[in-house]
């Protein structure tokens, strides 16, 4: 018994260690498209971890080579995709061939099957809200096949081995999934904390300068209006509207700064989110028509959420307006409302066919002063993010360059 448990504990330690190290190299994040470079890094880390597991197999079972390398194969395939998973399978299969032995073909086959099953259920796993449950289903599916193969191929294995090995396999596999999910949640909370700190800094700066700037601007605007009434200067008549427009734009920017510095009061009430989303779409439809952008709203459901109607409406208008402005030429902005009564949440998904963003640009959305527009301050996204968070909701962005952006707002339903 001890001869079986010792190497398995070493394998477990290796896999947990590499999971935490992978998070140091590339922090785990949800709904992020991995680049080829990132997938390669995950593949290398996974392959190295699986190789170390193979260096510490259960040594009392003849020419067999039992270890927990399949955990690394399944986990990296589920989270990072087929490329790092396939790389890990190729590496461990090559090493297994080098090790050799009478059961060489069994070792290669069970590794390939682990990859195939993880790849088969990957999409369901990614979309699932209960990843531990789906992960358990995947592991049991694999166990049935794995057990069938070794039961008829390696006939000298005792019942004690099956019990200890498969329990250790399952616990390690589920614990690894749990660690990754916990680290993903922690990373998101850390990003939120950094983001809110930046908002606070911006708000403090805005509070200190906004009023001082607004007063002289108001004075200048008043004098321009007064002078242009009786002037005979054609240049002044020509350019005074432009000057006034720029002063108004400056005043609007200052107003946005003040909203960051001094958040508006709000009250959580019951809000008909379907009507609010429909009204927001209708309000911006003329802007869409002017920009050759079609606005569609699907998934109308009778749903009431906890929130402030003005906060939600302002946020939705900002998101839809940004979506329209991201499209150059003909395009579509599609809004959907999904209600999950079991989790008591409503998801508003707004997707556009605009220019999209790179992963680097996506990371900057909502940060102070960041914008992808030629004329913009980035305050609109900052205010939207703050308003949604104030009422207990969340907002997430997904984007792909050249294909468009998807914004998901999640709110609690009553």
Number of C-alpha atoms within 10 A of each C-alpha: 8 7 11 19 15 13 21 24 15 17 27 22 14 18 25 18 12 17 24 16 13 18 16 10 12 11 15 22 17 13 12 13 15 14 10 11 9 15 21 17 16 28 27 18 21 30 25 20 25 26 20 19 26 21 15 19 21 19 14 11 16 12 13 19 22 20 24 31 27 23 28 29 29 29 24 27 30 24 22 18 20 19 16 25 31 20 20 32 28 16 18 26 21 13 15 21 14 10 13 15 14 11 16 17 13 18 20 18 13 19 22 20 18 28 25 19 17 25 21 14 16 23 13 14 21 15 10 13 11 10 17 17 13 17 25 15 14 19 22 14 13 20 16 10 14 19 14 11 14 17 14 9 12 13 8 11 13 10 9 10 14 14 10 14 18 17 12 17 21 18 13 21 25 19 15 20 20 15 15 22 17 13 18 17 15 15 17 16 12 12 12 13 12 13 18 17 12 15 20 14 14 18 19 16 15 20 17 12 13 18 13 10 13 16 11 11 15 13 10 14 17 12 11 15 14 11 14 17 9 9 11 10 10 10 9 15 15 11 11 17 14 12 16 16 12 13 17 15 12 15 18 13 17 19 16 19 21 22 16 24 20 13 13 10 8 14 12 13 13 15 19 17 26 21 15 16 21 15 15 20 22 15 12 15 19 14 16 24 13 9 16 16 24 18 21 16 17 12 12 16 15 10 19 20 21 20 25 19 19 14 20 23 18 16 22 22 18 16 21 24 19 16 27 25 16 20 21 13 9 13 20 19 24 19 23 18 21 16 21 11 12 6 10 12 20 23 21 22 19 22 23 27 21 26 18 22 20 14 16 8 14 17 12 14 19 21 19 18 15 16 18 15 11 6 7 12 16 18 20 21 21 21 22 22 23 22 24 22 16 17 18 13 20 17 17 14 17 19 23 17 13 12 13 21 22 22 20 19 22 22 25 20 21 15
